[in-house]
Amino acid sequence: MKNTLVKMTLSEQLYNILKNEIMSGTIPLGSKITNRELQERFLVSSTPVRDTINKLYQDGLVKEVTKTGAQVISFDYGYAAEINEFIAAISCVALTMTITRGTAKEVTKHLKRYLKKQTIAPDDDAYFEADFHFHKSFFDFCGNQFLKETYKRYNLIRFLLIKFAIRTAEDRSCSIKQHRDIVNAYSSGDFDLASQLLEQHYIHGLSLIKEYNP
């Protein structure tokens, strides 16, 4: 059977590049991106550039979209707190749904896999990739597409802020320990404790965001 190759449009390619640059800090928080600069950089017309900026706006990564460009979101603790609170709430819902849907075994396997990857991560990219998939495991197996899509959209902003808030090896070690506690409670069938620990983990993440000073 032949594999089908999916061709990406110019807009999709530009979107992936700019999203990755914002997430990595190559394009700093609060900076401006202009249509003209992007057109000159990628040698494209204005149409794919506008489409890309609109998609970044839908993701919540840029704001103040004008005819000339847009501005990458800047740090705002109140906004970060609301995003964090929202993601924590739906994460606990997703956790509960994995139990009612009978997918706890699959979730446990994935949690352990990404906890291990996070523990041995050789660099920042590998660490945060494993962290992202650790939390995503509950949504992947909750059996609700709306929850999964909602998490995918809004967690991108929280993930961006957390990535810059976790700066030290101590921050990482603390997060990994909290993940391990969640896994131990969840895998042993103490789902109430796992949910409590998950909520506390998000609260801890917010405390790191609060300390962040760009």
C-alpha positions as CSV (number, residue, x, y, z in Angstrom):
1,M,0.0,0.0,0.0
2,K,1.4,3.4,-1.0
3,N,1.8,6.1,1.6
4,T,0.0,9.4,1.0
5,L,2.2,12.5,1.3
6,V,0.4,15.6,2.6
7,K,1.7,18.7,1.0
8,M,1.7,21.8,3.2
9,T,0.6,25.1,2.0
10,L,2.8,28.2,2.2
11,S,0.6,29.4,5.1
12,E,1.0,26.2,7.0
13,Q,4.8,26.2,6.6
14,L,5.1,29.8,7.7
15,Y,2.8,29.1,10.6
16,N,4.9,26.2,11.8
17,I,8.1,28.2,11.5
18,L,6.8,31.3,13.4
19,K,5.0,29.3,16.1
20,N,8.2,27.4,16.8
21,E,10.2,30.6,16.9
22,I,7.8,32.2,19.4
23,M,7.7,29.0,21.5
24,S,11.5,28.8,21.5
25,G,12.0,32.5,22.3
26,T,13.7,33.3,19.0
27,I,10.9,35.8,18.6
28,P,10.6,37.3,22.0
29,L,7.4,38.0,24.0
30,G,6.1,41.4,23.2
31,S,7.9,41.9,20.0
32,K,6.3,43.0,16.8
33,I,6.1,41.0,13.5
34,T,5.3,42.9,10.3
35,N,3.9,41.7,7.1
36,R,6.6,43.3,5.0
37,E,9.5,41.8,7.0
38,L,7.9,38.3,6.7
39,Q,7.3,38.8,3.0
40,E,11.0,39.8,2.5
41,R,12.3,37.0,4.7
42,F,10.4,34.2,3.1
43,L,10.0,35.7,-0.4
44,V,6.2,35.2,-0.4
45,S,3.2,37.4,-1.1
46,S,1.0,39.1,1.5
47,T,-1.7,36.5,1.4
48,P,0.1,33.6,3.2
49,V,1.6,36.0,5.6
50,R,-1.8,37.4,6.6
51,D,-3.2,33.8,6.9
52,T,-0.3,32.9,9.1
53,I,-0.8,35.9,11.4
54,N,-4.5,35.2,11.7
55,K,-3.8,31.6,12.7
56,L,-1.3,32.8,15.3
57,Y,-4.0,35.1,16.6
58,Q,-6.5,32.3,16.8
59,D,-3.9,30.4,18.9
60,G,-3.6,33.4,21.2
61,L,0.1,33.8,20.4
62,V,-0.2,37.3,18.9
63,K,-2.5,40.3,19.5
64,E,-3.4,43.7,18.1
65,V,-3.5,42.4,14.5
66,T,-3.4,45.3,12.0
67,K,-2.9,45.8,8.3
68,T,0.8,46.0,8.8
69,G,1.4,43.0,11.2
70,A,0.8,42.0,14.8
71,Q,2.4,41.9,18.3
72,V,3.5,38.7,20.1
73,I,1.7,38.4,23.4
74,S,3.6,40.0,26.3
75,F,3.7,38.7,29.9
76,D,0.6,39.4,31.9
77,Y,0.2,37.6,35.2
78,G,-3.5,38.0,35.4
79,Y,-4.0,36.5,32.0
80,A,-1.6,33.7,32.8
81,A,-3.4,32.9,36.0
82,E,-6.8,32.6,34.2
83,I,-5.3,30.3,31.5
84,N,-3.6,28.2,34.2
85,E,-6.8,27.9,36.2
86,F,-8.8,26.9,33.1
87,I,-6.3,24.3,32.0
88,A,-6.1,22.8,35.5
89,A,-9.8,22.5,35.6
90,I,-10.2,20.7,32.3
91,S,-7.2,18.5,33.1
92,C,-8.9,17.2,36.2
93,V,-12.1,16.6,34.1
94,A,-10.0,14.7,31.5
95,L,-8.4,12.6,34.2
96,T,-11.8,11.6,35.6
97,M,-13.1,10.7,32.1
98,T,-10.2,8.4,31.5
99,I,-11.4,6.4,34.5
100,T,-15.1,6.3,33.4
101,R,-14.0,5.4,29.8
102,G,-11.8,2.5,31.1
103,T,-8.6,3.9,29.6
104,A,-6.6,4.2,32.8
105,K,-4.2,1.4,31.8
106,E,-3.3,3.1,28.5
107,V,-2.9,6.5,30.3
108,T,-0.6,5.0,32.9
109,K,1.6,3.5,30.2
110,H,2.0,6.9,28.5
111,L,2.5,8.8,31.8
112,K,5.4,6.5,32.7
113,R,6.9,6.8,29.2
114,Y,6.9,10.6,29.2
115,L,8.0,10.8,32.8
116,K,11.1,8.7,31.9
117,K,11.8,10.8,28.9
118,Q,11.5,14.0,31.0
119,T,13.9,12.5,33.6
120,I,16.6,11.7,31.1
121,A,16.0,14.7,28.7
122,P,19.3,15.9,27.4
123,D,18.2,19.4,26.7
124,D,15.4,22.0,27.1
125,D,13.5,21.0,24.0
126,A,13.4,17.3,25.0
127,Y,12.4,18.1,28.5
128,F,9.5,20.4,27.5
129,E,8.4,18.0,24.8
130,A,8.1,15.2,27.3
131,D,6.3,17.6,29.8
132,F,3.8,18.6,27.1
133,H,3.0,15.0,26.2
134,F,2.8,13.9,29.9
135,H,-0.2,16.3,30.5
136,K,-1.6,15.6,27.0
137,S,-2.0,11.9,27.9
138,F,-5.1,12.5,29.9
139,F,-6.7,14.3,27.0
140,D,-5.6,11.7,24.4
141,F,-7.5,9.0,26.3
142,C,-10.5,10.9,27.8
143,G,-12.7,10.0,24.8
144,N,-13.9,13.6,24.3
145,Q,-12.7,15.4,21.1
146,F,-13.9,18.8,22.3
147,L,-11.8,18.6,25.5
148,K,-8.8,17.4,23.5
149,E,-9.1,20.3,21.0
150,T,-9.7,22.9,23.7
151,Y,-6.6,21.7,25.6
152,K,-4.6,21.8,22.4
153,R,-5.6,25.4,21.7
154,Y,-5.4,27.0,25.1
155,N,-2.5,25.1,26.6
156,L,-0.2,26.5,23.9
157,I,-0.2,29.8,25.7
158,R,0.3,28.3,29.2
159,F,3.1,26.1,27.8
160,L,4.8,29.1,26.4
161,L,4.8,30.9,29.8
162,I,5.8,27.8,31.7
163,K,8.7,27.2,29.4
164,F,10.2,30.5,30.3
165,A,9.3,30.3,33.9
166,I,11.1,27.0,34.6
167,R,14.7,28.2,34.6
168,T,16.7,26.1,37.0
169,A,17.5,22.4,37.5
170,E,15.7,22.7,40.9
171,D,12.5,23.8,39.1
172,R,12.8,20.8,36.8
173,S,13.5,18.4,39.6
174,C,10.4,19.6,41.5
175,S,8.2,19.3,38.5
176,I,9.5,15.8,37.8
177,K,8.8,14.8,41.4
178,Q,5.3,16.1,41.2
179,H,4.8,14.1,38.0
180,R,6.1,11.0,39.6
181,D,3.7,11.5,42.6
182,I,0.8,11.8,40.1
183,V,1.8,8.7,38.3
184,N,2.1,6.7,41.5
185,A,-1.3,7.8,42.7
186,Y,-3.0,7.2,39.4
187,S,-1.4,3.8,38.6
188,S,-2.3,2.6,42.1
189,G,-6.0,3.4,41.6
190,D,-6.1,6.4,44.0
191,F,-7.6,8.7,41.4
192,D,-8.9,11.3,43.9
193,L,-5.4,11.8,45.1
194,A,-4.0,11.9,41.5
195,S,-6.6,14.6,40.7
196,Q,-5.6,16.6,43.8
197,L,-1.9,16.3,43.0
198,L,-2.5,17.3,39.4
199,E,-4.3,20.4,40.6
200,Q,-1.5,21.2,43.0
201,H,1.0,20.8,40.2
202,Y,-0.8,23.5,38.2
203,I,-0.8,25.8,41.2
204,H,2.9,25.3,41.6
205,G,3.3,26.1,37.9
206,L,1.5,29.4,38.4
207,S,3.8,30.3,41.3
208,L,6.7,29.8,38.8
209,I,5.0,32.0,36.3
210,K,4.5,34.7,38.9
211,E,8.2,34.8,39.6
212,Y,9.0,35.1,35.9
213,N,10.3,38.6,35.0
214,P,10.9,38.9,31.2
